[in-house]
């Protein structure tokens, strides 16, 4: 019983620290994924460890580690996708500016031809 209470207190403390850290600065998707994965993994691991007799603390540690790794990998993939989307958007804006510039030049050329 003491182990379960201790594991629960540790889990809540970790969750509270992550929540405070999230409020202080904007987190990347990698950090968010790792934090969320760690919390979910630790909770799931504690339940499984408790149910199988391996111990809630041991299950929470293993589940938290695996959850953090998996969540971090997924978050990292999302960060990479966002970066690619941002680059594509910048390229599109640059091309739109070039098209507008060429459109203005064509109008000037047409006006010059009609005045000649």
N, CA and C of each residue as an Amber inpcrd file, in Angstrom:
protein
   348
   0.8290000  -1.1970000   0.0000000   0.0000000   0.0000000   0.0000000
   0.8650000   1.2500000   0.0000000   1.9740000   1.2150000   0.7940000
   2.8660000   2.3760000   0.8350000   3.4900000   2.6320000  -0.5310000
   3.8120000   1.5490000  -1.2510000   4.4250000   1.6960000  -2.5690000
   3.4430000   2.3640000  -3.5310000   2.1900000   1.9890000  -3.4780000
   1.1860000   2.5920000  -4.3570000   1.0140000   4.0750000  -4.0620000
   0.9770000   4.4120000  -2.7930000   0.8290000   5.8270000  -2.4300000
   2.0550000   6.6030000  -2.8740000   3.2270000   6.0370000  -2.6260000
   4.4670000   6.7090000  -3.0290000   4.5050000   6.8810000  -4.5450000
   4.1340000   5.8610000  -5.2990000   4.1160000   5.9530000  -6.7580000
   3.1260000   7.0110000  -7.2300000   1.9770000   7.0550000  -6.5910000
   0.9780000   8.0530000  -6.9790000   1.4740000   9.4640000  -6.6960000
   2.1160000   9.6530000  -5.5440000   2.6460000  10.9740000  -5.1950000
   3.7340000  11.3860000  -6.1770000   4.6120000  10.4590000  -6.5130000
   5.6840000  10.7570000  -7.4710000   5.0790000  11.0950000  -8.8360000
   4.0820000  10.3260000  -9.2520000   3.4330000  10.5870000 -10.5380000
   2.7840000  11.9560000 -10.5930000   2.0870000  12.3190000  -9.5320000
   1.4590000  13.6450000  -9.4940000   2.5090000  14.7500000  -9.4530000
   3.6080000  14.5180000  -8.7560000   4.6720000  15.5320000  -8.6860000
   5.2920000  15.7550000 -10.0640000   5.5350000  14.6660000 -10.7740000
   6.1020000  14.7830000 -12.1250000   5.1180000  15.5110000 -13.0390000
   3.8550000  15.1580000 -12.9540000   2.8410000  15.8190000 -13.7810000
   2.7600000  17.3050000 -13.4520000   2.8470000  17.6480000 -12.1840000
   2.7970000  19.0570000 -11.7810000   4.0110000  19.8150000 -12.3130000
   5.1970000  19.2000000 -12.2300000   6.4020000  19.8620000 -12.7410000
   6.3020000  20.0860000 -14.2380000   5.7920000  19.0940000 -14.9670000
   5.6410000  19.2530000 -16.4090000   4.6250000  20.3440000 -16.7380000
   3.5750000  20.4230000 -15.9710000   2.5650000  21.4540000 -16.1940000
   3.1330000  22.8480000 -15.9680000   3.9140000  23.0060000 -14.9170000
   4.5380000  24.3010000 -14.6290000   5.5270000  24.6620000 -15.7230000
   6.3130000  23.6860000 -16.1590000   7.2880000  23.9430000 -17.2180000
   6.5850000  24.3400000 -18.5100000   5.4430000  23.7400000 -18.7880000
   4.7050000  24.0580000 -20.0070000   4.1640000  25.4820000 -19.9780000
   3.8680000  25.9980000 -18.8080000   3.3310000  27.3540000 -18.6930000
   4.4100000  28.4140000 -18.8690000   5.6450000  28.0760000 -18.5750000
   6.7160000  29.0640000 -18.5990000   7.1920000  29.4000000 -19.9980000
   7.1740000  28.4600000 -20.8950000   7.6990000  28.7070000 -22.2330000
   6.9320000  27.8410000 -23.2290000   6.8920000  28.2820000 -24.4860000
   6.2230000  27.4280000 -25.4720000   7.0680000  26.1800000 -25.7240000
   6.4170000  25.0430000 -25.7290000   7.1180000  23.7830000 -25.9300000
   6.9690000  23.3200000 -27.3680000   7.9810000  22.6390000 -27.8560000
   7.8940000  22.0410000 -29.1750000   6.9900000  20.8180000 -29.0960000
   6.5740000  20.3460000 -30.2510000   5.7650000  19.1270000 -30.2760000
   6.5500000  17.9410000 -29.7370000   7.8730000  17.9620000 -29.9230000
   8.7110000  16.8930000 -29.3970000   8.6220000  16.8550000 -27.8760000
   8.7500000  18.0180000 -27.2490000   8.6880000  18.0850000 -25.7830000
   7.2940000  17.7450000 -25.2830000   6.2780000  18.2610000 -25.9640000
   4.9000000  17.9550000 -25.5650000   4.6250000  16.4590000 -25.6840000
   5.0670000  15.8710000 -26.7840000   4.8490000  14.4420000 -26.9930000
   5.5730000  13.5980000 -25.9670000   6.8120000  13.9810000 -25.6600000
   7.5750000  13.2250000 -24.6650000   6.9280000  13.3400000 -23.2950000
   6.4920000  14.5330000 -22.9240000   5.8510000  14.7270000 -21.6220000
   4.5320000  13.9860000 -21.5150000   3.7100000  14.1380000 -22.5310000
   2.4180000  13.4550000 -22.5280000   2.5780000  11.9480000 -22.5690000
   3.5210000  11.4850000 -23.3910000   3.7820000  10.0480000 -23.4730000
   4.2930000   9.4860000 -22.1590000   5.1480000  10.2740000 -21.4830000
   5.6790000   9.8240000 -20.1960000   4.5700000   9.7020000 -19.1660000
   3.6870000  10.6690000 -19.1300000   2.5910000  10.6370000 -18.1510000
   1.6440000   9.4720000 -18.4410000   1.2290000   9.3470000 -19.6990000
   0.3300000   8.2470000 -20.0510000   1.0020000   6.8890000 -19.8670000
   2.2680000   6.8120000 -20.2750000   3.0010000   5.5520000 -20.1330000
   3.2050000   5.1730000 -18.6800000   3.5110000   6.1540000 -17.8430000
   3.7120000   5.8730000 -16.4200000   2.4150000   5.4040000 -15.7720000
   1.3200000   6.0570000 -16.1070000   0.0290000   5.6390000 -15.5510000
  -0.3470000   4.2410000 -15.9920000  -0.1970000   3.9840000 -17.2900000
  -0.5200000   2.6650000 -17.8180000   0.4250000   1.6100000 -17.2470000
   1.7090000   1.9480000 -17.1860000   2.6920000   1.0120000 -16.6330000
   2.4300000   0.7030000 -15.1700000   2.0100000   1.7080000 -14.4040000
   1.7090000   1.4870000 -12.9880000   0.5220000   0.5420000 -12.8390000
  -0.4930000   0.7350000 -13.6650000  -1.6600000  -0.1530000 -13.6110000
  -1.2910000  -1.5800000 -13.9900000  -0.5330000  -1.7230000 -15.0670000
  -0.1510000  -3.0650000 -15.5180000   0.7800000  -3.7130000 -14.5010000
   1.7560000  -2.9410000 -14.0150000   2.6850000  -3.4910000 -13.0210000
   1.9740000  -3.9230000 -11.7580000   1.0120000  -3.1540000 -11.3430000
   0.2420000  -3.4990000 -10.1510000  -0.6040000  -4.7410000 -10.3790000
  -1.1980000  -4.8290000 -11.5620000  -2.0660000  -5.9660000 -11.8730000
  -1.2900000  -7.2660000 -12.0420000  -0.0670000  -7.1760000 -12.5590000
   0.7150000  -8.3820000 -12.8080000   1.5650000  -8.7870000 -11.6160000
   1.6420000  -7.9260000 -10.6230000   2.4380000  -8.2440000  -9.4460000
   3.8910000  -7.8010000  -9.5490000   4.2630000  -7.1710000 -10.6600000
   5.6400000  -6.7090000 -10.8300000   5.9030000  -5.4570000 -10.0180000
   4.8750000  -4.7620000  -9.6190000   5.0230000  -3.5490000  -8.8310000
   4.6430000  -2.3260000  -9.6360000   3.8730000  -1.4660000  -9.0120000
   3.4110000  -0.2600000  -9.6920000   4.5700000   0.6750000 -10.0150000
   5.5220000   0.7860000  -9.1020000   6.6590000   1.6790000  -9.3320000
   7.4970000   1.2470000 -10.5060000   7.8030000  -0.0360000 -10.5720000
   8.6000000  -0.5660000 -11.6820000   7.8450000  -0.3960000 -13.0050000
   6.5450000  -0.6990000 -12.9800000   5.7340000  -0.5360000 -14.1870000
   5.6600000   0.9120000 -14.6240000   5.5540000   1.8190000 -13.6480000
   5.4920000   3.2420000 -13.9790000   6.7940000   3.7160000 -14.6020000
   7.9140000   3.2550000 -14.0890000   9.2110000   3.6540000 -14.6510000
   9.3740000   3.1480000 -16.0770000   9.0600000   1.8850000 -16.2850000
   9.1950000   1.3130000 -17.6310000   8.2000000   1.9710000 -18.5900000
   6.9560000   2.0610000 -18.1690000   5.9340000   2.6820000 -19.0250000
   6.2230000   4.1370000 -19.3060000   6.7050000   4.8610000 -18.2930000
   7.0420000   6.2690000 -18.4830000   8.1700000   6.4530000 -19.4800000
   9.1820000   5.6070000 -19.3730000  10.3030000   5.6900000 -20.3150000
   9.8820000   5.3850000 -21.7340000   9.1240000   4.3090000 -21.8920000
   8.6570000   3.9480000 -23.2370000   7.6910000   4.9930000 -23.7860000
   6.8220000   5.5020000 -22.9150000   5.8780000   6.5360000 -23.3480000
   6.5840000   7.8110000 -23.7690000   7.5970000   8.1970000 -23.0130000
   8.3610000   9.4020000 -23.3570000   9.0720000   9.2300000 -24.6930000
   9.6410000   8.0710000 -24.9000000  10.3420000   7.8030000 -26.1580000
   9.3720000   7.8380000 -27.3390000   8.2690000   7.1120000 -27.2040000
   7.2820000   7.0810000 -28.2920000   6.6720000   8.4430000 -28.5530000
   6.2780000   9.1350000 -27.4920000   5.6880000  10.4680000 -27.6470000
   6.6740000  11.4600000 -28.2380000   7.9300000  11.3620000 -27.8190000
   8.9570000  12.2460000 -28.3550000   9.1910000  12.0240000 -29.8400000
   9.1880000  10.7580000 -30.2480000   9.3780000  10.4520000 -31.6660000
   8.2150000  10.9800000 -32.5110000   7.0110000  10.7960000 -32.0290000
   5.8490000  11.3000000 -32.7580000   5.8760000  12.8310000 -32.8030000
   6.1860000  13.4660000 -31.6790000   6.2730000  14.9240000 -31.6350000
   7.3560000  15.4600000 -32.5600000   8.4820000  14.7650000 -32.6190000
   9.5770000  15.1820000 -33.4960000   9.1390000  15.1210000 -34.9580000
   8.4160000  14.0760000 -35.2970000   7.8890000  13.9590000 -36.6540000
   6.9430000  15.1090000 -36.9670000   6.1180000  15.4820000 -35.9970000
   5.2040000  16.6070000 -36.1860000   5.9670000  17.9210000 -36.3400000
   7.0400000  18.1130000 -35.5730000   7.8600000  19.3200000 -35.7100000
   8.4750000  19.3950000 -37.1020000   8.9800000  18.2610000 -37.5960000
   9.5670000  18.2430000 -38.9350000   8.5270000  18.5750000 -39.9950000
   7.3350000  18.0340000 -39.8590000   6.2600000  18.3170000 -40.8130000
   5.8890000  19.7950000 -40.7810000   5.8210000  20.3710000 -39.5970000
   5.4980000  21.7930000 -39.4700000   6.5720000  22.6560000 -40.1340000
   7.8250000  22.2740000 -39.9480000   8.9160000  23.0220000 -40.5680000
   8.8180000  22.9470000 -42.0940000   8.4990000  21.7700000 -42.6280000
   8.3410000  21.6340000 -44.0800000   7.1640000  22.4690000 -44.5790000
   6.0790000  22.4700000 -43.8290000   4.9240000  23.2840000 -44.2140000
   5.2660000  24.7660000 -44.2120000   6.0150000  25.2160000 -43.2100000
   6.4190000  26.6200000 -43.1450000   7.2890000  26.9940000 -44.3350000
   8.2270000  26.1090000 -44.7010000   9.0960000  26.3820000 -45.8470000
   8.2920000  26.4550000 -47.1420000   7.3430000  25.5360000 -47.2920000
   6.4990000  25.5370000 -48.4850000   5.6790000  26.8230000 -48.5600000
   5.1430000  27.2530000 -47.4180000   4.3570000  28.4820000 -47.3740000
   5.2060000  29.7000000 -47.7670000   6.4450000  29.7400000 -47.2860000
   7.3400000  30.8430000 -47.6400000   7.6320000  30.8420000 -49.1380000
   7.8280000  29.6600000 -49.7040000   8.0830000  29.5690000 -51.1390000
   6.8730000  30.0490000 -51.9310000   5.6930000  29.6530000 -51.4940000
   4.4690000  30.0910000 -52.1800000   4.3130000  31.6050000 -52.1220000
   4.5860000  32.1990000 -50.9870000   4.4790000  33.6480000 -50.8620000
   5.4800000  34.3430000 -51.7720000   6.6860000  33.8100000 -51.8460000
   7.6930000  34.3830000 -52.7370000   7.2680000  34.2990000 -54.1910000
   6.6960000  33.1780000 -54.5790000   6.2320000  33.0120000 -55.9590000
   5.0550000  33.9330000 -56.2570000   4.1670000  34.1130000 -55.3000000
   3.0480000  35.0380000 -55.5080000   3.5470000  36.4610000 -55.6910000
   4.5630000  36.8460000 -54.9450000   5.1300000  38.1850000 -55.1030000
   5.7540000  38.3450000 -56.4770000   6.4320000  37.3160000 -56.9660000
   7.0320000  37.3790000 -58.2910000   5.9540000  37.4970000 -59.3730000
   4.8780000  36.7560000 -59.2120000   3.7800000  36.8160000 -60.1850000
   3.1740000  38.2160000 -60.2130000   2.9740000  38.8010000 -59.0510000
   2.4230000  40.1610000 -58.9870000   3.3660000  41.1590000 -59.6460000
   4.6500000  41.0210000 -59.4050000   5.6350000  41.9150000 -60.0060000
   5.6040000  41.7780000 -61.5290000   5.5460000  40.5530000 -62.0250000
   5.5030000  40.3260000 -63.4700000   4.2010000  40.8540000 -64.0640000
   3.1100000  40.7330000 -63.3380000   1.8280000  41.2540000 -63.8080000
   1.9090000  42.7810000 -63.9550000   2.5150000  43.4410000 -62.9620000
   2.6690000  44.9020000 -63.0460000   3.5550000  45.2960000 -64.2280000
   4.6290000  44.5550000 -64.4450000   5.5330000  44.8550000 -65.5610000
   4.8100000  44.6890000 -66.8910000   3.9850000  43.6530000 -67.0100000
   3.2110000  43.4550000 -68.2380000   2.2430000  44.6120000 -68.4780000
   1.5910000  45.0690000 -67.4300000   0.6700000  46.2000000 -67.5630000
   1.4240000  47.4530000 -68.0200000   2.6000000  47.6780000 -67.4590000
   3.3940000  48.8410000 -67.8660000   3.7950000  48.7280000 -69.3300000
   4.1700000  47.5320000 -69.7530000   4.5730000  47.3360000 -71.1440000
   3.3930000  47.5700000 -72.0840000   2.2160000  47.1060000 -71.7020000
   1.0190000  47.3010000 -72.5240000   0.6720000  48.7820000 -72.6210000
   0.8040000  49.4870000 -71.4890000   0.5120000  50.9120000 -71.5180000
   1.5060000  51.6630000 -72.3850000   2.7480000  51.2560000 -72.3650000
   3.7540000  51.9010000 -73.2000000   3.4750000  51.6520000 -74.6810000
   3.0090000  50.4600000 -75.0090000   2.7080000  50.1250000 -76.4130000
   1.5010000  50.9080000 -76.9130000   0.5180000  51.1300000 -76.0540000
  -0.6660000  51.8530000 -76.5020000  -0.3870000  53.3440000 -76.6440000
   0.5770000  53.8680000 -75.8980000   0.8920000  55.2920000 -75.9810000
   1.8560000  55.5820000 -77.1230000   2.4760000  54.5980000 -77.6850000
   3.4240000  54.8140000 -78.7950000   2.7870000  54.9090000 -80.1090000
